[in-house]
Amino acid sequence: MLEIKFVRQNLDLVQSSILKRHKSADIEGFKNYDSKVRSILLEIEELRHRRNVFSDKIASMKKKGIDPNTLVLEMRNESEKIKILNSELLENEEKLNKIIMEIPNMPNASVPEGKDCSDNLLIRTVGKIPDFDFEPKNHWELGESLKIFDFERASKITGARFPLYFGAGAKLERSIINFMLEIHTTEHGYTEVLPPFIVNSQSLTSTGQLPKFKDDLFKLEGWDYYMVPTAEVPVTNIHQNEILDESDLPILYTAYTPCFRSEAGSYGKDTKGLIRQHQFNKVELVKFVKPETSYDELEKLTQDAESILKRLNLPYRVVSLCAGDLGFSSAQTYDIEVWMPAQGVYREISSCSNFENFQARRGNIRFKRKGAKKTELVHTLNGSGLAVGRTVAAIIENYQQKDGSIIIPDSLRPYMGNMERISI
């Protein structure tokens, strides 16, 4: 979240950043409740001062043998007023905090102007789009014909938009997870973690999913627990309420988790296949860094995610999200989009974001420089390295053969027991 003091002193700047995002926030409400909070605090301070004066006078009167009963009654009256004001203060602070928690992060100055994904800025295109001498099929058609996944049976078990893998399909999914983790840990310097797959509301608040996006979450009835929407949530909260040493930074983590999302508001969009499921697997990359290095670290993070696609020889492009397409907590985001031949479009397979200190303030994640007296907020970053189901879909579509079989990319074969092809 943004600091209340910063918003108070930079209302026009904050309002312009919200407009740049083509979003809205209750700035008038912020001004109203912020003014009330400060006014009440001032009144409480004055009453406490008067109460302290009464207390000193009462003590003096008692020493002199004078009955202080009148002043005692007045002091009690002041205490009662303070009690009432404290209740009003709490009520107004809660309303102010609710507003501040729903103000999005401020886009970095380099973020392009724009309203939606059509205004995103192309950064680079990598790889050669395959040229088929036949009409390429969708991954779900190929997968079902090869009997490596079955969406109909999955819907019987749970409901729509859940995957069920069989045989080589299940092995492919598992192999991709292992492949990604191996590359990120042995070559990119990330420490592998296996976090809980269930998180509490504080963790979701820290990373920005709550309170604004509660409809996108799966909550466990009767508990303050939610299924993880992304490994970003548990991994970022590893250092919640901690003060790190400067020498600890940067901290790089990678984690595999299943992810669970209700996909509220996406009715009828990408409901076929593996692109937009309620449950999917993902390998996440998370960084805790010093503020002055965070944008260099964003470039490295994006390159780390890209390296997986390069090793799989999948064509892709990188775009810089415009302000209107930027996520709530992000200051800058690169989307990596993989080529999907059957649809003839690039589809997102990773979002790599710098949140600056937005998440760290919500989660109280700080560090202390050597010799410094005060602590500072870290900058947090994360990105998919990559979304596993979408990687499976991209491999199936890009490596499909005329006979309906799928060639296994060379780099994955050691993880697949040296299998070269998936066929009937």
Contacts in CASP RR format, 6 or more apart in sequence:
PFRMAT RR
TARGET T0000
AUTHOR 0000-0000-0000
METHOD contacts of the structure
MODEL  1
MLEIKFVRQNLDLVQSSILKRHKSADIEGFKNYDSKVRSILLEIEELRHR
RNVFSDKIASMKKKGIDPNTLVLEMRNESEKIKILNSELLENEEKLNKII
MEIPNMPNASVPEGKDCSDNLLIRTVGKIPDFDFEPKNHWELGESLKIFD
FERASKITGARFPLYFGAGAKLERSIINFMLEIHTTEHGYTEVLPPFIVN
SQSLTSTGQLPKFKDDLFKLEGWDYYMVPTAEVPVTNIHQNEILDESDLP
ILYTAYTPCFRSEAGSYGKDTKGLIRQHQFNKVELVKFVKPETSYDELEK
LTQDAESILKRLNLPYRVVSLCAGDLGFSSAQTYDIEVWMPAQGVYREIS
SCSNFENFQARRGNIRFKRKGAKKTELVHTLNGSGLAVGRTVAAIIENYQ
QKDGSIIIPDSLRPYMGNMERISI
1 100 0 8 1.000
1 101 0 8 1.000
1 103 0 8 1.000
1 358 0 8 1.000
1 361 0 8 1.000
1 362 0 8 1.000
2 14 0 8 1.000
2 100 0 8 1.000
2 103 0 8 1.000
2 105 0 8 1.000
2 106 0 8 1.000
2 358 0 8 1.000
2 361 0 8 1.000
3 361 0 8 1.000
4 34 0 8 1.000
4 96 0 8 1.000
4 100 0 8 1.000
6 14 0 8 1.000
7 14 0 8 1.000
7 30 0 8 1.000
7 100 0 8 1.000
7 103 0 8 1.000
8 34 0 8 1.000
11 27 0 8 1.000
11 30 0 8 1.000
11 31 0 8 1.000
13 106 0 8 1.000
14 27 0 8 1.000
14 103 0 8 1.000
14 106 0 8 1.000
15 27 0 8 1.000
17 104 0 8 1.000
17 106 0 8 1.000
17 107 0 8 1.000
18 24 0 8 1.000
18 25 0 8 1.000
18 27 0 8 1.000
18 103 0 8 1.000
18 104 0 8 1.000
20 107 0 8 1.000
20 111 0 8 1.000
20 113 0 8 1.000
20 323 0 8 1.000
20 324 0 8 1.000
21 104 0 8 1.000
21 107 0 8 1.000
21 323 0 8 1.000
21 324 0 8 1.000
21 326 0 8 1.000
22 114 0 8 1.000
22 115 0 8 1.000
22 323 0 8 1.000
22 324 0 8 1.000
23 104 0 8 1.000
23 324 0 8 1.000
25 99 0 8 1.000
25 102 0 8 1.000
25 103 0 8 1.000
25 104 0 8 1.000
26 99 0 8 1.000
26 102 0 8 1.000
29 99 0 8 1.000
30 96 0 8 1.000
30 99 0 8 1.000
30 100 0 8 1.000
30 103 0 8 1.000
33 92 0 8 1.000
33 93 0 8 1.000
33 95 0 8 1.000
33 96 0 8 1.000
33 99 0 8 1.000
34 96 0 8 1.000
36 88 0 8 1.000
36 92 0 8 1.000
37 89 0 8 1.000
37 92 0 8 1.000
37 93 0 8 1.000
37 96 0 8 1.000
40 85 0 8 1.000
40 88 0 8 1.000
40 89 0 8 1.000
40 92 0 8 1.000
41 89 0 8 1.000
43 85 0 8 1.000
44 82 0 8 1.000
44 85 0 8 1.000
44 86 0 8 1.000
44 89 0 8 1.000
47 78 0 8 1.000
47 81 0 8 1.000
47 82 0 8 1.000
47 85 0 8 1.000
48 82 0 8 1.000
50 78 0 8 1.000
51 75 0 8 1.000
51 78 0 8 1.000
51 79 0 8 1.000
51 82 0 8 1.000
54 71 0 8 1.000
54 74 0 8 1.000
54 75 0 8 1.000
54 78 0 8 1.000
55 75 0 8 1.000
57 68 0 8 1.000
57 71 0 8 1.000
58 68 0 8 1.000
58 71 0 8 1.000
58 72 0 8 1.000
58 75 0 8 1.000
61 67 0 8 1.000
61 68 0 8 1.000
61 71 0 8 1.000
62 68 0 8 1.000
98 211 0 8 1.000
101 205 0 8 1.000
101 211 0 8 1.000
101 212 0 8 1.000
101 362 0 8 1.000
102 211 0 8 1.000
102 212 0 8 1.000
104 326 0 8 1.000
104 327 0 8 1.000
104 328 0 8 1.000
104 329 0 8 1.000
105 328 0 8 1.000
105 329 0 8 1.000
105 330 0 8 1.000
105 331 0 8 1.000
105 355 0 8 1.000
105 356 0 8 1.000
105 358 0 8 1.000
106 331 0 8 1.000
107 323 0 8 1.000
107 326 0 8 1.000
107 331 0 8 1.000
107 332 0 8 1.000
108 295 0 8 1.000
108 331 0 8 1.000
108 332 0 8 1.000
108 354 0 8 1.000
108 356 0 8 1.000
110 320 0 8 1.000
110 332 0 8 1.000
111 320 0 8 1.000
111 321 0 8 1.000
111 322 0 8 1.000
111 323 0 8 1.000
111 326 0 8 1.000
111 331 0 8 1.000
111 332 0 8 1.000
112 119 0 8 1.000
112 120 0 8 1.000
112 121 0 8 1.000
112 320 0 8 1.000
112 322 0 8 1.000
112 323 0 8 1.000
113 119 0 8 1.000
113 322 0 8 1.000
113 323 0 8 1.000
114 322 0 8 1.000
114 323 0 8 1.000
114 324 0 8 1.000
114 325 0 8 1.000
115 322 0 8 1.000
115 324 0 8 1.000
115 325 0 8 1.000
116 322 0 8 1.000
116 324 0 8 1.000
116 325 0 8 1.000
117 321 0 8 1.000
117 322 0 8 1.000
117 325 0 8 1.000
119 322 0 8 1.000
119 324 0 8 1.000
119 325 0 8 1.000
120 319 0 8 1.000
120 320 0 8 1.000
120 321 0 8 1.000
120 322 0 8 1.000
120 325 0 8 1.000
120 335 0 8 1.000
121 319 0 8 1.000
121 320 0 8 1.000
121 322 0 8 1.000
122 317 0 8 1.000
122 318 0 8 1.000
122 319 0 8 1.000
123 317 0 8 1.000
123 318 0 8 1.000
123 319 0 8 1.000
123 320 0 8 1.000
123 334 0 8 1.000
124 317 0 8 1.000
124 318 0 8 1.000
125 315 0 8 1.000
125 316 0 8 1.000
125 317 0 8 1.000
126 306 0 8 1.000
126 309 0 8 1.000
126 310 0 8 1.000
126 315 0 8 1.000
126 316 0 8 1.000
126 317 0 8 1.000
126 318 0 8 1.000
127 313 0 8 1.000
127 314 0 8 1.000
127 315 0 8 1.000
127 316 0 8 1.000
128 315 0 8 1.000
129 315 0 8 1.000
129 339 0 8 1.000
129 341 0 8 1.000
130 315 0 8 1.000
130 341 0 8 1.000
130 398 0 8 1.000
132 341 0 8 1.000
132 400 0 8 1.000
132 402 0 8 1.000
133 402 0 8 1.000
134 402 0 8 1.000
136 341 0 8 1.000
136 342 0 8 1.000
136 397 0 8 1.000
136 400 0 8 1.000
137 342 0 8 1.000
137 397 0 8 1.000
137 400 0 8 1.000
137 404 0 8 1.000
138 272 0 8 1.000
138 273 0 8 1.000
138 342 0 8 1.000
138 343 0 8 1.000
138 397 0 8 1.000
139 273 0 8 1.000
139 274 0 8 1.000
139 340 0 8 1.000
139 342 0 8 1.000
139 392 0 8 1.000
139 393 0 8 1.000
139 394 0 8 1.000
139 396 0 8 1.000
139 397 0 8 1.000
140 149 0 8 1.000
140 151 0 8 1.000
140 272 0 8 1.000
140 273 0 8 1.000
140 274 0 8 1.000
142 396 0 8 1.000
142 397 0 8 1.000
142 400 0 8 1.000
142 404 0 8 1.000
142 406 0 8 1.000
143 149 0 8 1.000
143 169 0 8 1.000
143 396 0 8 1.000
144 150 0 8 1.000
144 151 0 8 1.000
145 404 0 8 1.000
145 424 0 8 1.000
146 168 0 8 1.000
146 404 0 8 1.000
146 405 0 8 1.000
146 406 0 8 1.000
146 422 0 8 1.000
146 423 0 8 1.000
146 424 0 8 1.000
147 166 0 8 1.000
147 424 0 8 1.000
148 165 0 8 1.000
148 166 0 8 1.000
148 167 0 8 1.000
148 168 0 8 1.000
148 169 0 8 1.000
148 170 0 8 1.000
148 172 0 8 1.000
148 422 0 8 1.000
149 163 0 8 1.000
149 164 0 8 1.000
149 165 0 8 1.000
149 166 0 8 1.000
149 169 0 8 1.000
149 274 0 8 1.000
150 164 0 8 1.000
150 166 0 8 1.000
151 163 0 8 1.000
151 164 0 8 1.000
151 272 0 8 1.000
151 273 0 8 1.000
153 164 0 8 1.000
154 162 0 8 1.000
154 163 0 8 1.000
154 164 0 8 1.000
155 162 0 8 1.000
157 164 0 8 1.000
160 271 0 8 1.000
161 263 0 8 1.000
161 271 0 8 1.000
161 276 0 8 1.000
161 277 0 8 1.000
161 278 0 8 1.000
162 277 0 8 1.000
162 278 0 8 1.000
162 279 0 8 1.000
163 273 0 8 1.000
163 274 0 8 1.000
163 277 0 8 1.000
163 279 0 8 1.000
163 280 0 8 1.000
163 389 0 8 1.000
165 172 0 8 1.000
165 173 0 8 1.000
168 416 0 8 1.000
168 419 0 8 1.000
168 422 0 8 1.000
169 392 0 8 1.000
169 422 0 8 1.000
171 416 0 8 1.000
171 419 0 8 1.000
172 392 0 8 1.000
172 395 0 8 1.000
172 408 0 8 1.000
172 412 0 8 1.000
172 416 0 8 1.000
172 422 0 8 1.000
173 281 0 8 1.000
173 388 0 8 1.000
173 389 0 8 1.000
173 392 0 8 1.000
175 412 0 8 1.000
175 415 0 8 1.000
175 416 0 8 1.000
176 388 0 8 1.000
176 389 0 8 1.000
176 391 0 8 1.000
176 392 0 8 1.000
176 395 0 8 1.000
176 412 0 8 1.000
176 415 0 8 1.000
177 256 0 8 1.000
177 281 0 8 1.000
177 283 0 8 1.000
177 388 0 8 1.000
178 415 0 8 1.000
179 308 0 8 1.000
179 411 0 8 1.000
179 412 0 8 1.000
179 415 0 8 1.000
180 254 0 8 1.000
180 256 0 8 1.000
180 283 0 8 1.000
180 308 0 8 1.000
180 385 0 8 1.000
180 386 0 8 1.000
180 388 0 8 1.000
181 192 0 8 1.000
181 254 0 8 1.000
181 256 0 8 1.000
181 283 0 8 1.000
183 307 0 8 1.000
183 308 0 8 1.000
183 311 0 8 1.000
184 190 0 8 1.000
184 192 0 8 1.000
184 254 0 8 1.000
184 283 0 8 1.000
184 285 0 8 1.000
184 304 0 8 1.000
184 385 0 8 1.000
185 191 0 8 1.000
185 192 0 8 1.000
185 254 0 8 1.000
187 307 0 8 1.000
188 252 0 8 1.000
188 254 0 8 1.000
188 304 0 8 1.000
188 307 0 8 1.000
189 252 0 8 1.000
190 252 0 8 1.000
190 253 0 8 1.000
190 254 0 8 1.000
190 285 0 8 1.000
190 304 0 8 1.000
191 251 0 8 1.000
191 252 0 8 1.000
191 253 0 8 1.000
191 254 0 8 1.000
192 253 0 8 1.000
192 254 0 8 1.000
192 255 0 8 1.000
193 235 0 8 1.000
193 238 0 8 1.000
193 253 0 8 1.000
193 254 0 8 1.000
193 255 0 8 1.000
194 255 0 8 1.000
194 256 0 8 1.000
195 228 0 8 1.000
195 231 0 8 1.000
195 234 0 8 1.000
195 235 0 8 1.000
195 238 0 8 1.000
195 255 0 8 1.000
195 257 0 8 1.000
196 228 0 8 1.000
196 234 0 8 1.000
197 227 0 8 1.000
197 228 0 8 1.000
197 234 0 8 1.000
197 257 0 8 1.000
197 258 0 8 1.000
198 220 0 8 1.000
198 225 0 8 1.000
198 226 0 8 1.000
198 227 0 8 1.000
198 228 0 8 1.000
199 225 0 8 1.000
199 226 0 8 1.000
199 228 0 8 1.000
199 233 0 8 1.000
199 234 0 8 1.000
199 237 0 8 1.000
200 224 0 8 1.000
200 225 0 8 1.000
200 226 0 8 1.000
201 210 0 8 1.000
201 224 0 8 1.000
201 226 0 8 1.000
202 237 0 8 1.000
202 240 0 8 1.000
203 233 0 8 1.000
203 234 0 8 1.000
203 236 0 8 1.000
203 237 0 8 1.000
203 240 0 8 1.000
204 210 0 8 1.000
204 217 0 8 1.000
204 226 0 8 1.000
204 229 0 8 1.000
204 233 0 8 1.000
205 211 0 8 1.000
205 362 0 8 1.000
205 363 0 8 1.000
206 233 0 8 1.000
206 236 0 8 1.000
206 237 0 8 1.000
206 240 0 8 1.000
206 359 0 8 1.000
206 362 0 8 1.000
206 363 0 8 1.000
207 232 0 8 1.000
207 233 0 8 1.000
207 236 0 8 1.000
207 237 0 8 1.000
207 329 0 8 1.000
207 359 0 8 1.000
207 362 0 8 1.000
208 328 0 8 1.000
208 329 0 8 1.000
208 359 0 8 1.000
208 362 0 8 1.000
209 216 0 8 1.000
209 217 0 8 1.000
209 229 0 8 1.000
209 233 0 8 1.000
210 217 0 8 1.000
212 328 0 8 1.000
213 328 0 8 1.000
215 262 0 8 1.000
215 264 0 8 1.000
216 229 0 8 1.000
216 261 0 8 1.000
216 262 0 8 1.000
216 263 0 8 1.000
216 264 0 8 1.000
217 226 0 8 1.000
217 227 0 8 1.000
217 229 0 8 1.000
217 260 0 8 1.000
217 261 0 8 1.000
217 262 0 8 1.000
218 226 0 8 1.000
218 227 0 8 1.000
218 260 0 8 1.000
218 261 0 8 1.000
218 262 0 8 1.000
218 278 0 8 1.000
219 225 0 8 1.000
219 226 0 8 1.000
220 226 0 8 1.000
220 227 0 8 1.000
227 260 0 8 1.000
228 234 0 8 1.000
228 257 0 8 1.000
228 258 0 8 1.000
228 259 0 8 1.000
228 260 0 8 1.000
229 259 0 8 1.000
229 260 0 8 1.000
229 261 0 8 1.000
230 257 0 8 1.000
230 259 0 8 1.000
230 282 0 8 1.000
230 284 0 8 1.000
230 384 0 8 1.000
231 255 0 8 1.000
231 256 0 8 1.000
231 257 0 8 1.000
231 259 0 8 1.000
231 282 0 8 1.000
231 283 0 8 1.000
231 284 0 8 1.000
231 286 0 8 1.000
232 284 0 8 1.000
232 286 0 8 1.000
232 382 0 8 1.000
232 383 0 8 1.000
234 255 0 8 1.000
234 257 0 8 1.000
235 253 0 8 1.000
235 255 0 8 1.000
235 284 0 8 1.000
235 286 0 8 1.000
235 382 0 8 1.000
236 286 0 8 1.000
236 359 0 8 1.000
236 365 0 8 1.000
236 380 0 8 1.000
236 382 0 8 1.000
237 363 0 8 1.000
238 253 0 8 1.000
239 251 0 8 1.000
239 288 0 8 1.000
239 365 0 8 1.000
239 378 0 8 1.000
240 363 0 8 1.000
240 364 0 8 1.000
240 365 0 8 1.000
241 363 0 8 1.000
241 364 0 8 1.000
241 365 0 8 1.000
242 364 0 8 1.000
242 365 0 8 1.000
242 366 0 8 1.000
243 366 0 8 1.000
243 367 0 8 1.000
243 368 0 8 1.000
243 375 0 8 1.000
244 251 0 8 1.000
244 288 0 8 1.000
244 365 0 8 1.000
244 366 0 8 1.000
244 367 0 8 1.000
244 368 0 8 1.000
244 378 0 8 1.000
245 367 0 8 1.000
245 368 0 8 1.000
246 290 0 8 1.000
246 367 0 8 1.000
246 368 0 8 1.000
246 369 0 8 1.000
246 370 0 8 1.000
247 370 0 8 1.000
248 367 0 8 1.000
249 288 0 8 1.000
249 289 0 8 1.000
249 290 0 8 1.000
249 367 0 8 1.000
249 378 0 8 1.000
250 287 0 8 1.000
250 288 0 8 1.000
250 289 0 8 1.000
250 290 0 8 1.000
250 293 0 8 1.000
250 297 0 8 1.000
251 287 0 8 1.000
251 288 0 8 1.000
251 289 0 8 1.000
252 285 0 8 1.000
252 286 0 8 1.000
252 287 0 8 1.000
253 285 0 8 1.000
253 286 0 8 1.000
253 287 0 8 1.000
254 283 0 8 1.000
254 284 0 8 1.000
254 285 0 8 1.000
254 286 0 8 1.000
254 385 0 8 1.000
255 283 0 8 1.000
255 284 0 8 1.000
255 286 0 8 1.000
256 281 0 8 1.000
256 282 0 8 1.000
256 283 0 8 1.000
256 284 0 8 1.000
257 281 0 8 1.000
257 282 0 8 1.000
257 284 0 8 1.000
258 279 0 8 1.000
258 280 0 8 1.000
258 281 0 8 1.000
258 282 0 8 1.000
259 279 0 8 1.000
259 280 0 8 1.000
259 281 0 8 1.000
259 282 0 8 1.000
260 278 0 8 1.000
260 279 0 8 1.000
261 278 0 8 1.000
262 278 0 8 1.000
263 276 0 8 1.000
263 278 0 8 1.000
266 276 0 8 1.000
269 276 0 8 1.000
270 276 0 8 1.000
273 393 0 8 1.000
274 280 0 8 1.000
274 389 0 8 1.000
274 390 0 8 1.000
274 392 0 8 1.000
274 393 0 8 1.000
275 347 0 8 1.000
275 390 0 8 1.000
275 393 0 8 1.000
277 389 0 8 1.000
280 387 0 8 1.000
280 388 0 8 1.000
280 389 0 8 1.000
280 390 0 8 1.000
281 387 0 8 1.000
281 388 0 8 1.000
281 389 0 8 1.000
282 384 0 8 1.000
282 385 0 8 1.000
282 386 0 8 1.000
282 387 0 8 1.000
282 388 0 8 1.000
283 384 0 8 1.000
283 385 0 8 1.000
283 386 0 8 1.000
283 388 0 8 1.000
284 382 0 8 1.000
284 383 0 8 1.000
284 384 0 8 1.000
284 385 0 8 1.000
285 301 0 8 1.000
285 304 0 8 1.000
285 305 0 8 1.000
285 352 0 8 1.000
285 382 0 8 1.000
285 383 0 8 1.000
285 384 0 8 1.000
285 385 0 8 1.000
286 380 0 8 1.000
286 381 0 8 1.000
286 382 0 8 1.000
286 383 0 8 1.000
287 297 0 8 1.000
287 301 0 8 1.000
287 380 0 8 1.000
287 381 0 8 1.000
287 382 0 8 1.000
288 365 0 8 1.000
288 378 0 8 1.000
288 379 0 8 1.000
288 380 0 8 1.000
289 297 0 8 1.000
289 378 0 8 1.000
289 379 0 8 1.000
289 380 0 8 1.000
289 381 0 8 1.000
290 367 0 8 1.000
290 378 0 8 1.000
290 379 0 8 1.000
291 356 0 8 1.000
291 357 0 8 1.000
291 376 0 8 1.000
291 377 0 8 1.000
291 378 0 8 1.000
291 379 0 8 1.000
293 379 0 8 1.000
294 354 0 8 1.000
294 356 0 8 1.000
294 379 0 8 1.000
294 381 0 8 1.000
295 332 0 8 1.000
295 354 0 8 1.000
297 354 0 8 1.000
297 379 0 8 1.000
297 381 0 8 1.000
298 332 0 8 1.000
298 334 0 8 1.000
298 352 0 8 1.000
298 353 0 8 1.000
298 354 0 8 1.000
298 381 0 8 1.000
301 352 0 8 1.000
301 381 0 8 1.000
301 382 0 8 1.000
301 383 0 8 1.000
302 318 0 8 1.000
302 334 0 8 1.000
302 336 0 8 1.000
302 352 0 8 1.000
304 385 0 8 1.000
305 336 0 8 1.000
305 350 0 8 1.000
305 352 0 8 1.000
305 383 0 8 1.000
305 384 0 8 1.000
305 385 0 8 1.000
305 386 0 8 1.000
306 316 0 8 1.000
306 318 0 8 1.000
306 336 0 8 1.000
308 385 0 8 1.000
308 386 0 8 1.000
308 391 0 8 1.000
309 316 0 8 1.000
309 336 0 8 1.000
309 338 0 8 1.000
309 349 0 8 1.000
309 386 0 8 1.000
311 409 0 8 1.000
311 411 0 8 1.000
312 391 0 8 1.000
312 394 0 8 1.000
312 395 0 8 1.000
312 409 0 8 1.000
312 411 0 8 1.000
312 412 0 8 1.000
313 409 0 8 1.000
313 410 0 8 1.000
313 411 0 8 1.000
314 338 0 8 1.000
314 339 0 8 1.000
314 391 0 8 1.000
314 394 0 8 1.000
314 395 0 8 1.000
314 398 0 8 1.000
314 409 0 8 1.000
315 338 0 8 1.000
315 339 0 8 1.000
315 398 0 8 1.000
316 336 0 8 1.000
316 337 0 8 1.000
316 338 0 8 1.000
316 339 0 8 1.000
316 346 0 8 1.000
316 349 0 8 1.000
317 336 0 8 1.000
317 337 0 8 1.000
317 339 0 8 1.000
317 346 0 8 1.000
318 334 0 8 1.000
318 335 0 8 1.000
318 336 0 8 1.000
318 337 0 8 1.000
319 334 0 8 1.000
319 335 0 8 1.000
319 337 0 8 1.000
320 332 0 8 1.000
320 333 0 8 1.000
320 334 0 8 1.000
321 327 0 8 1.000
321 330 0 8 1.000
321 332 0 8 1.000
321 333 0 8 1.000
321 334 0 8 1.000
321 335 0 8 1.000
321 351 0 8 1.000
326 332 0 8 1.000
326 333 0 8 1.000
327 333 0 8 1.000
327 353 0 8 1.000
329 353 0 8 1.000
329 355 0 8 1.000
329 358 0 8 1.000
329 359 0 8 1.000
330 353 0 8 1.000
330 354 0 8 1.000
330 355 0 8 1.000
330 358 0 8 1.000
331 353 0 8 1.000
331 354 0 8 1.000
331 355 0 8 1.000
331 356 0 8 1.000
331 358 0 8 1.000
332 353 0 8 1.000
332 354 0 8 1.000
333 351 0 8 1.000
333 352 0 8 1.000
333 353 0 8 1.000
333 354 0 8 1.000
334 351 0 8 1.000
334 352 0 8 1.000
334 353 0 8 1.000
335 348 0 8 1.000
335 350 0 8 1.000
335 351 0 8 1.000
335 352 0 8 1.000
336 348 0 8 1.000
336 349 0 8 1.000
336 350 0 8 1.000
336 351 0 8 1.000
336 352 0 8 1.000
336 386 0 8 1.000
337 346 0 8 1.000
337 347 0 8 1.000
337 348 0 8 1.000
337 349 0 8 1.000
338 346 0 8 1.000
338 347 0 8 1.000
338 349 0 8 1.000
338 390 0 8 1.000
338 391 0 8 1.000
338 394 0 8 1.000
339 345 0 8 1.000
339 346 0 8 1.000
339 394 0 8 1.000
339 398 0 8 1.000
340 346 0 8 1.000
340 347 0 8 1.000
340 393 0 8 1.000
340 394 0 8 1.000
340 397 0 8 1.000
341 397 0 8 1.000
341 398 0 8 1.000
341 400 0 8 1.000
342 397 0 8 1.000
347 390 0 8 1.000
347 394 0 8 1.000
348 390 0 8 1.000
349 384 0 8 1.000
349 386 0 8 1.000
349 387 0 8 1.000
349 390 0 8 1.000
349 391 0 8 1.000
349 394 0 8 1.000
350 383 0 8 1.000
350 384 0 8 1.000
350 385 0 8 1.000
350 386 0 8 1.000
350 387 0 8 1.000
351 383 0 8 1.000
351 384 0 8 1.000
352 381 0 8 1.000
352 382 0 8 1.000
352 383 0 8 1.000
352 384 0 8 1.000
353 381 0 8 1.000
353 382 0 8 1.000
353 383 0 8 1.000
354 379 0 8 1.000
354 381 0 8 1.000
355 379 0 8 1.000
355 380 0 8 1.000
355 381 0 8 1.000
355 382 0 8 1.000
356 379 0 8 1.000
357 377 0 8 1.000
357 378 0 8 1.000
357 379 0 8 1.000
357 380 0 8 1.000
358 380 0 8 1.000
359 365 0 8 1.000
359 380 0 8 1.000
360 366 0 8 1.000
360 377 0 8 1.000
360 378 0 8 1.000
360 379 0 8 1.000
360 380 0 8 1.000
361 377 0 8 1.000
365 377 0 8 1.000
365 378 0 8 1.000
365 380 0 8 1.000
366 375 0 8 1.000
366 376 0 8 1.000
366 377 0 8 1.000
366 378 0 8 1.000
367 375 0 8 1.000
367 376 0 8 1.000
367 378 0 8 1.000
368 374 0 8 1.000
368 375 0 8 1.000
368 376 0 8 1.000
369 376 0 8 1.000
395 406 0 8 1.000
395 408 0 8 1.000
395 409 0 8 1.000
395 412 0 8 1.000
396 406 0 8 1.000
399 406 0 8 1.000
399 407 0 8 1.000
399 408 0 8 1.000
399 409 0 8 1.000
400 406 0 8 1.000
401 407 0 8 1.000
401 421 0 8 1.000
403 423 0 8 1.000
404 423 0 8 1.000
405 421 0 8 1.000
405 422 0 8 1.000
405 423 0 8 1.000
405 424 0 8 1.000
406 421 0 8 1.000
406 422 0 8 1.000
406 423 0 8 1.000
407 420 0 8 1.000
407 421 0 8 1.000
408 416 0 8 1.000
408 419 0 8 1.000
408 420 0 8 1.000
408 421 0 8 1.000
408 422 0 8 1.000
413 419 0 8 1.000
413 420 0 8 1.000
END
